[in-house]
């Protein structure tokens, strides 16, 4: 018999629904190039004044990513990956509902709520560590993560392009990274609190790039659900994330809620990691060297 409580089930359903956003999204063609059908948004976080919007090729390249071969629309493989991740989240939700003891007291409600909160804040922390690593180490030839590392550097040069990425295009890399952990929790873990923690944590780490995308919309263009989540601290807000987009991009790495940024930056958490890595193997992070990727016609070195 499936037991549990309405609050827990509703939370997991919300996570699943958010995960599957954009599995099917239309596309159109502009100047012969297929691009996502999205609203024209006002670039909010950009490092230099944007060029005047022009017709023809200039208009089509303004919103395109700098990484060679990168696209903005979701492909069938992107949707398949995100769909598989959503099924894992759904399966975990069912497992939690089956294993969860009935809620008979306020303490039970508090226990579940606290576990969800801890998982959510862990996701914010995890997104910061992942973002820091992508920003500072490796290059386009790095196995597994090379394309994403290069895309992160392109994002620093043209941060507004992320607002034109369709959802599954934006999330599929994070889905690939988190699906092994989701599968591990599904197959190996039977403690209900550990399952809730793992499901919430992995799901929001997977969704971090979409929450990050919302932080690049202007107030006028941000989706209503995103604006509401930013307003109550469930998604990193525009002002908080703006602090990251200043060379040498050395702080405010957390992109789920942004709650962890203040503490991690005050105690020098990432600086300590960088010093440790430098001491161990001599590698200097890009936040020390100000090295930026060469994207052809864009002048990147100051």
C-alpha positions, 0 to 999 in steps of 0.5 A: 500500500502506498503510504506517505503524505500529500506534501511530500508527493506534491513536492516530488510531482513539482520536481518532476514537472519542472524537470520535464519542461520543454521536452517538446518545443517548436523551432523556426528558421531565421536567415536560414538558421534554425533557432528556438522559438522564444520571445525577444528578451532584454540582455541583462548580464553582459560584460560589454555594451551589446551591438545594435540589433541588425538585419540579416547575418548580423542579427542571426549571429548576435544571439548565437553561442560562440562555441563552434557547433553549439546550437540553441534548440533542443534535439531529439537526443536532448529530449530523450536524455531529459525524459530518461532523467524525469523517469528516474525522478518519477521512479524515486518519487514512487519509491519514496511514497511506498517506503515513507511511514505515515505522518502522524505528528508535527515532528514527522512533517518537520522531519520531511520538510527539513530533509527537503530543505537540506537536499535543496541547499546541498544542490545549491552548494553542489552547483557552486562547486560544479560551476567553479570547476567548469569556470577554472579548470580544463579546456575544450579537449578535456574528456567528458566535460570539454564541451561544457567547459568551453560553453561556460567560457562562451557564456562569460563572453555572451551571457545573454545567449543562454536566455535563447536556449530551449530547456532540454538543450540547456539541461541535457548535460546536467541530466547526464551528470546526475542520472548515475546518482539518481539511478544509484539512489533508486537501486541501492538506497532504502532509507526514506530520508536518504532517498528524499535528500538524494532525489531533491539534491540531484534534481535541483543540481540537474535543474541548476542551468535552467534556474541560472538561465532565469537569472539572465532574463530582465524583470520584464521578460522573466517567466512568472513562475521564475519571478515568483521563485526568485522572489521567495528565494527558491531560485537565484535572483538576477542581482545576486548572479550579476556579481559573478559576471565580473572578471575574473569570475571568482565568486558567487558560483552557486546558481540554484538558490544562491543561498550558499554564495555569501558564506562560501565567499566569506570563508574563502572556500573556493580560494582554499580549494584553488590553493590546495590544487595549485600546491598539489599539481601546480595548476593555476585556475583561470580566476588567477590568470584571467585567461579566456578562451579564443573564440575567433573574431572576439577579442578575449585577452586584455 
